[in-house]
């Protein structure tokens, strides 16, 4: 992916999905355009600072501050 803002936005949406659903990481990866869950995990780690499984296990302890996702949405518009 060429635009880091778009990747960041997608990973924040994926993080939300990890917290709010019991879907598999592979399923969520596919929703966000990754046919390989390893590549998704690498992109997620680069943006969120931990793997998707660790993020979910820690209940999003490293999740962004409230409002940061909304700010990213405004930037992309």
C-alpha positions as CSV (number, residue, x, y, z in Angstrom):
1,X,0.0,0.0,0.0
2,X,1.4,3.3,-1.0
3,X,-0.4,5.8,1.2
4,X,0.5,5.4,4.9
5,X,-2.6,7.4,6.0
6,X,-4.9,4.9,4.3
7,X,-3.0,2.0,5.8
8,X,-3.2,3.5,9.2
9,X,-6.9,4.1,8.8
10,X,-7.5,0.6,7.7
11,X,-5.5,-0.9,10.5
12,X,-7.4,1.2,13.1
13,X,-10.7,-0.1,11.6
14,X,-9.3,-3.6,11.8
15,X,-8.3,-3.0,15.4
16,X,-11.8,-2.0,16.2
17,X,-13.1,-5.2,14.5
18,X,-10.6,-7.3,16.5
19,X,-12.1,-5.9,19.7
20,X,-15.7,-5.9,18.8
21,X,-16.0,-9.3,17.1
22,X,-14.8,-12.9,17.5
23,X,-13.9,-13.2,13.9
24,X,-10.6,-14.8,13.0
25,X,-7.6,-12.6,12.2
26,X,-7.5,-14.2,8.7
27,X,-11.1,-13.3,8.1
28,X,-10.5,-9.7,9.2
29,X,-7.4,-9.6,7.0
30,X,-9.4,-10.6,4.0
31,X,-12.0,-7.9,4.7
32,X,-9.2,-5.3,4.5
33,X,-7.7,-6.6,1.3
34,X,-5.0,-8.9,2.6
35,X,-5.1,-12.4,1.2
36,X,-2.2,-13.4,3.4
37,X,-2.7,-13.0,7.2
38,X,1.0,-12.8,7.7
39,X,1.2,-9.6,5.6
40,X,-1.8,-8.2,7.4
41,X,-0.1,-9.0,10.7
42,X,3.0,-7.2,9.6
43,X,1.1,-4.1,8.5
44,X,-0.9,-4.2,11.7
45,X,2.2,-4.4,13.8
46,X,3.8,-1.5,11.9
47,X,0.8,0.8,12.7
48,X,-0.5,-0.5,16.0
49,X,2.8,-1.6,17.7
50,X,1.8,-5.2,18.3
51,X,0.4,-8.2,16.5
52,X,-3.4,-8.5,15.9
53,X,-3.5,-11.5,18.3
54,X,-1.6,-9.6,21.0
55,X,-3.8,-6.5,20.5
56,X,-7.0,-8.7,20.9
57,X,-5.5,-10.5,23.9
58,X,-4.7,-7.3,25.7
59,X,-8.2,-5.9,24.9
60,X,-6.7,-3.0,22.9
61,X,-4.6,-1.7,25.8
62,X,-2.6,0.1,23.1
63,X,-5.6,1.4,21.3
64,X,-5.4,5.0,20.0
65,X,-6.7,7.9,22.1
66,X,-10.4,8.6,21.7
67,X,-11.1,10.6,18.6
68,X,-7.9,9.7,16.7
69,X,-9.7,7.5,14.3
70,X,-12.2,10.3,13.5
71,X,-9.3,12.7,13.0
72,X,-7.7,10.2,10.5
73,X,-11.1,10.0,8.7
74,X,-11.2,13.8,8.3
75,X,-7.6,13.9,7.0
76,X,-8.5,11.3,4.3
77,X,-11.5,13.3,3.1
